[in-house]
Amino acid sequence: MHGPINGIIPVMITPFTDDGRVDHDGLGRLTDWYIDNGAHALFAVCLSSEMFFLDRAERAAVARTVIAAARGRVPVVVSGHVSESDEDQLQDVRDAADTGADAVILITNRLTLPGGRGTLVERTERLMAGLPGDMALGFYECPRPERRLLTDDELRHCADSGRFVLLKDVSCDLATIRRRLALVEGTPLAIANANAAIAFDAIKAGARGFCGILANFCPDLYRWLLDHGEAHPEVAAEVAPMLVLASMCEAFGYPAIAKLYHQRLGTFVSAHTRSMPGDVRDQVWAIDPLLDGIIAAIDNARARVAAITAG
């Protein structure tokens, strides 16, 4: 039986060069940045990675670069499960497994596409049968092109297999998270909430992790909430709402805004984004002042946390 993958799990962005190629050097530096700033694990080749805009070879290459750069310091989970036909989906997950990933993440909306054979559970079991028996697995309730939440029966069935170690929960509902935690108790399946608005409440409810977009900006603050927030409720009550407001950047040019942030940090050079072709500043007005505000909120939260440490 595998062990759960818990903690702060950034959904990794993919840096590109200005001419649209994957920037593998920048990706290596980004991997280090996540780990240096408190990540417990990394989720590569996911929606934030623009997996639907990477070809098969690029998906595998991105995963291999992250795994090599991580150097075993943290687990790396990989998806790239983007295809439509059953046969191509099997190749997707085999490709992910062949990279050396610590777990292969299945996308729930791929398992209910019209034209496939069987139920979500039946399709999942066929993919499982096509992978090595010791390959750990996970689910991601990816919101694009449509969100498909697991039913309680589906979740419990897969958790009982002992092979599932992570669910990136996109229910965005604290009651659902609490119910799911009870359903998977005693299994290796960890529930990682993806929604910033309920992140600290989900942590307090027992979902010992966060797998959302703002971990591209401040994984250290989510790590602090996880490790120390409940011991410092007054400070957590200030920090958590700041992160909720900062997370609204998802509606304003994400993942490009996260790339602009890392461009400012010097993690990589270009903010090129395949999912938003063209200059993001022509599509999202005042994106730079918005990023200034996000950075100010994060800096204020860090200062508040630092004051406790200094005290």
ABEGO torsion letter per residue (X at the ends): XBBBBBEBBBBBBBBBBAAGBBBAAAAAAAAAAAAAAGBABBBBGBAAAGAAABBAAAAAAAAAAAAAAAGGABBBBBBGBABABAAAAAAAAAAAAAAGBABBBBBAAAAABBGBBEBAAAAAAAAAAABBAABBBBBBBBAOABBBBBBAAAAAAAAAAGABABBBBAAGBAAAAAAAAAAABGBABBBBBABAAAAAAAAAAGBBBBBBAAAAABAAAAAAAAAAAAABAAAAAAAAAAAAAAAAAAABGOAAAAAAAAAAAGABABABBAABBEBAAAABBGAAAAAAAAAAAAAAAAAAAAAAAAX
